[in-house]
Amino acid sequence: MDVVLLSRLQFALTIMFHYLFPPLTIGLGVFLVYLQARYLRTGDPQYNAATRFWVRIFALNFAVGTASGIVMEFQFGTNWAAYSRYVGDVFGAPLAAEGIVAFFLESVFLALLLFGWDRVSPRVHFFSTVMVALGSILSALWIVVALSWQQTPAGFVLREVETPAGTAWRAEVTDFWSVVFNPSALDRLVHVLLGALVLAAFFVMSVSAAYLIRGVHTAFARKCFLPALVLGAAASLAVTVSGHSQGQIVARYQPAKLAALEGVFETKDTGTPMMIFGIPDAGAKTVRYRVSIPGLLSLLAYGDASRPVAGLDQFEPDVPPVALSFLSFRIMVGLGVYFIALTLYGLWCWHRGTLFGKRWLLRVFVVSVVGPFAANHLGWVAAEVGRQPWIVYNLLRTGDGVSGGLAASQVLGSIVMFGLVYALLFALWLYLLLEKIRKGPEPVR
């Protein structure tokens, strides 16, 4: 058993489970701001009831997300001590800001949001809603800054430090704002936030569509479904623009990742095609059953259809895992196209006045909520697997970041333990979520 592989699997398990919740929390926070703003503007009690309902869903996700996220911090010390020593000075400020500023802001005002009904004025309550949404966005900001620095490090110098095992390198901050605004940070943040809005929109539409099919809470469902549909369509379209911008940054700063994501095994003399579909074969260094568009990858990456994209042959032996990078990226993109098609068709049906009468379409919206959960995870799989074999790109290898003296049996045992705990926590979350949905919003007085 390889202790590095097991440690990577353990971190993947814990972070992928945790990431079920933050995007939904971020997106719902924005949706809550909209609902309460509409209530203040119109005085319609249906918006007030909708806000109360989605606040309960928000709080449940916030609680489970907080509980599941604590584990990851301990793994930096138990499994990734060498990595933590290397990046500690860089990561210290963003992670401290996330905990002290963002999480504190979000949790304090969430208490007011949950327990301030009829105890504070509507405007104060609305302010608390805005602060909760802002807190969740700021939390994402600082985490994304730290993760993006691993992809495109900036604003630091390397210094030798003494450790019990001898001398080691440590990255030390020389320019804090260069760390914060490292080349991929803002684009990645925008992409993460847009993904969260897509997820929240589809979640709201799924619940609302279920009520409409059953013929219960129909006034509530109609009030929630249409704005969520508009949000879902707008965010899904915006994701394509954000994704294109991210792709250009990858082409500039992480060409090996781009080659893995696109299955480019050999550098050509002219423009590189975009693989629409295919099955990569790393052994044969080719993409089988390919469907491609000549020159399109070069055009998207560099704005020049004749400029070749560097292939994996230029980065050997530091080549990322191709199959997982290639397939996860394409499934994510395919889901994005599906989100655009579904939401635009839904808007067209609404324009024609037939949306809520199409029960088959409502059923499609009910089950489609799985798609954004999958797309959010697949995006991170593509980003993180495509970075390998580097844990800090071109600076620190993943294998050099693990803790010394760590036994594979210990990591395997913790994986089994975390798997069981997370399975129970997921079951509890799902049970409580379905109970809240089954109960529905409070009656409008």
N, C-alpha and C positions, 0 to 999 in steps of 0.2 A: 504493500500500500504506500502510495506517494503522499507524504505529509503536505506538500505544496498543493497538489490537486485536491486533497481532502479539505484543506483550509479554504481553498477557493470555493469549493462546493458548499462548505458551511456558510461562508459569507454570502454566497449567491442565494441560498435558502432563506437566510434571515432577512436579507435586504429585499428580495422579491416578495416575501410575505408582507413585510412592512410597507412596501410601495403599493399595496392594494389600497391603502387608506389616505396618504397625503394628497394625491391628485384629486380625489373625490372631495376631500375637505377644502382644498383651495378653490375648486370650481363651485362648490355649494356656497362657500362664503361670498363669492361674487353674486351668485343668484339670490342669496338672502338680501344683499344690499338692494338689488333691483326690486324685490317683492316689497320690502319695507318702504322704499322710496315711493312706490306706487300707492301704498296704503296712505302715506302722508299726503300725497298729492290728491288722491281721489276720495279718501275716507271710506272706500269700499271694504266692508268687514271680511270679505272673502280673501283679500290679500293679507289681512291680519291673521286669519286662520291658516293660510298657506305658510306664512312666515313661522308661526308657532310649530307647525308640523315639520318643516324642513330643519328648523333649529334642533329638534330632537334627533333627527337623523345625523345632522352635523356633529352633535355632541357625542353620539355613539361612535362615530368614525374617529373623532379626535381622541377619545379615550383609548380605543384599541390601537390606533396609530402610535400614540405616546408609549403605551406599554410595549409594543413590539419593537419600537425603535431603540429602547434602552440597551438591548442585547448587543447591538452593533458596536456601541462604544467600547464595551468590554473586550470585544474581539481584537481591537487595535493593540491592547496590551497582552492578551493571552496568545494570539496567533500571529500577530503582525508587529512584533516589538521592533524589529530592525527598520521596517517601513515607518513606524511611528516616530522613531528617533530621527529618521531622515527628513520627514516632513513636519515634525512637531512645531517648529517655529513658524512655518507657513500656515499650517492648519489651525494653530491656536486661536488667532484673532477671529477668523470667520466662524469657527464653531462656538467660540465664546459669545460672539455677537448673536448667533442664532439662539443660544440658550438664554442669555441675559435680556436681550432686547426683543427679539421676535417671539420666542415662546412665552416669555413673561407677558408681553403685550396681549398676545392671543388668549392666554389662559385667564388673565385678570378680567378682560372685557367679556370673555365667554361666560364667566360667572354672572356678570351683570346682565348679559343677554338671556341667560337661562332663568334667572331668578328675579329679574327686574320688571317683569310684566306687571302692570298696574301699580308698580311702586315708584317708577320714575316716569317722567314725561315721555311722550312718543318721540320727541326729537332727541332726547338723551339716549333713549333706547336705540334709535337709529344710529346715533354716533357710535354706540358700542358695537353695533353690527359692522359699521365701516372699519372700526379698529380691529375687530376679529378677522375680517377679510384681509386687511392690511398686514396683520401679524402673520397670517398664513403665507402671504406672498413674500414677506421679508424673510420668513423661515426658509422658503424655497431659494431665495436669493443667495443667502450665505452658504447653504449646502451646495448649490450649483457652482458658486465661486470656488469652493474647495475642490469639488470634483473636476471642474474645468481646468484648474491649475495642473492637475495630473495629466491632462491631455495636451495642454499648451502652456507649459511652465514659463513664468516671467517674473521679473522684479525680485530676483534673489541672487545670492552667490553661494558657492559650495565651500565649506570649510571643514578641515579635519578636526575631529574631537576624539578625546580619549574615552574608551569604554572598558568595562571589565574584560572584554574579549580582545582588546587591542584598539587600534585607531580605526575610525570609521568616518564616512562623509556625512555632512549634515547641511541641508539647505537652509539658509538664513535670509530673512527678508531684508532687502535694501530699499525697496519702494513699495509701500503698502498698496497704493492705488494701482500700481502696475499688476500686483497680484489680483486685486479685485477685478480690474478690467483687462484680465489676460485675454488673448485673442479670441478665444471661443466662449467666454463667459456670457456675454449679453445675448448672443444668438441662441446659446443653449438655454438660457433662462426663458427667453421668449417662447422657444419651442416647448419647454416644460409647461409653462403657464397655459399655452394654447391647448396642449394635450389635456391638461386638467379641465379646461372649459368644455372641451369635447366630451370628456367622460361625464362631467356633471350634467351637461345637457342631455345626453343619452340616458343617464340614470333617471332624471326627472321625467323624460318622455316615456321611459319604460314603466315607471310606477303609474303615471297618469294614464297611459294607454291601457294598463291592466284595469284601472277603475272604470274607464269608459267601456271596455268590453263587458265587464260585470254589471254595468249600469248603476254603480254606486259612486258617491262623491263626484258626480259629473260636473257640477259647477266649478268645484275646486280643480278638477282635472283639466278642464278647458282653460282656466286661468293660467295654469302652469305649463301646459303642453305647448301652446303657441310660442311664448317667449323662449322656451327651451329649444324649440325647433329653429327659430331664427338664430339663436346663439350657436346651436350646433352647426348650422349651415355656414355661418360667418367664420367660426373658429376653424372648421374643417377646411375651408378655402384658404384661410390665413396660414394654416399649417404648411400648405404646399409652398408658399412664398418663404416662410421661415426655414423649411427643410432645404430649399434650394440655396439659401444663404449659408446654412450650415455646411452643405456639401462643398461649396466653394472654399470655405475655411479648411475643411478636411483636405481638400486637394492641395491647398497651400502649405499647411503645417503638418499633415499626417498622410503623406502620399501612400505609404504602405497600407494604411487602413482603407483608403479609397480603392486601391487595387484589390484588396480582399473583399470589400463590400460589392464590388462590381465584377469580380471574377476575372480580372485582367492578369493572366499568368505571364505573358510575354509583352515586352515593349515593341510596338510597331513603329514603322517609319513615318506613318501618316496618322490621320484622325482615328480615334478609338471608338468603336461602336458601343451603344448602350444595350446591355442584356435585359430584355423585357422578361424573359423566362429562360430557365435552364437548370441543369443539375451539375454543380461543379464536381470535378474529379481531380483532387489534388495530386493523386499518384500519377495520372496521365497528364497533368497540368493543362487541363482543358475544361470547357463547359459543354456538357452533352445536351442534346435536344434543345439547343439554343434557339431563341427567337430574338433578334437584335435589330437595331436601327443604326445604320452606318454613321459614324461621326458625331452621334448625339451626345455621348459622354464627354467628348472633348469640348463640344459647344457649351454644355451645361457647366463644366468645370472651369473652363478658361475663356469662354466666349469666342472660341476659334475652333471650328469643326475640323481643321487640318492639323492641329497641334496634338501630338500623341500623349496619352496618359501613361505615366511610368508603370510598368508591370511589376509583378512580384519577383521577377528574375533580378531586379535591381536591388532587392533588399534581403536576399538570402545571406545568412540563415535565419535572420530575424523576421520570419514570415508569420502573420497572424493565422489562426484557424480559419480557413476559407469557407468551408461548407456552412458552418453556423452563422458566420458573419453575413454571407451572401443570402441565405434563405431567410434569416430573421429580418433582414432589411427589406426583402421583397414582400414578405407577408405583411409587414407593417405598412408599406406603401400601398399594397393591394387593399388593406383594410381602410386606409385613408381615402382611396378612390370610392370604396363602397359607402363610406360616411357621406361624402359629397353627393353621390348619386341619390342616396336614400333621402337625405334632408332636402335637396332641391326638388325631388319628386313630391315630397310631403308638402313643401311650400306651394308647388303648382296645384296640388289637390286642394289645399286650403283656399287658394285664389279662386278655384272653380266651385268652392263650397261643398266638396265631396270628401274632405279629409276624414272627418269623424264618422262618416257613414261606411267607410271601407274597413270592415272588421279584419280582413286578411292583412291589411297594411298595419293596423294597430297591433296585431299579433307579431308582425315583423319587428315593430319598434320595441315590443316587450322583450324579445330575445336578443335584440341587437346590442343591448347594454354590455354583453360579454365582449364585443369587439373592441371598444375603447380600453377596457382593462387589459386585453391582450396587446393592443397596439402600444400602450404606454410601456409595458414590460419589454416588448420586442425592440423598441427603440433603444432602451438601455442595454439590452443584450448585444445589439449591433455595435453600439458605441464602446462598450467595455471589452467585449471579445475582440473587436477590431484593433484595440490598443495593445494587445498581447504581442510579444512576450514582455512588454514593459508595464510596470505598475506606475511609474512616472516616466512619461514618454521620452525615450532616448537617453534617460538618465539612470533609472533604477529598474532592474529586472524584477519581475514578480517573484522568481525563485529566491532572490536575495533579500526579499522583504519579510520572510517568515521569521518567527521567533526561534532562537537557538534552543536545542534540547527538547523540542516539542515532539512527542511520540504520536505516530499515526493512530494508534489505538485510542488515545485520548480524544483526538479530533473526531474519529468515527463514533465514539460513544456519545460525544456532545451533539453530533449530527442527529443521531437516533433520538436523543432526549429532546432536542429542539423540535424535531419533526413531530413528536407526540404532543408536546406542549402547544405548538402552533396549530396542530390539527384540532385540539380541544378549543383553543381560543377562536379559531375560525368558525367552528361549529356554534360556539356561544354567540359570536357576532352575527352569524347568519340567522340564528334563532331569534335574537332580539330584534334584528332588522325586520324580519318577516312579521314579527308580532306588532311592531310599530306600524308597518305598512297595512297589515290586516285591520288594525284598529282605526287607521285613517285619521284625517284631520278632525279637530273638534267642530261640533255643530256651530253654524253661524248664528249669533244671537241678533 
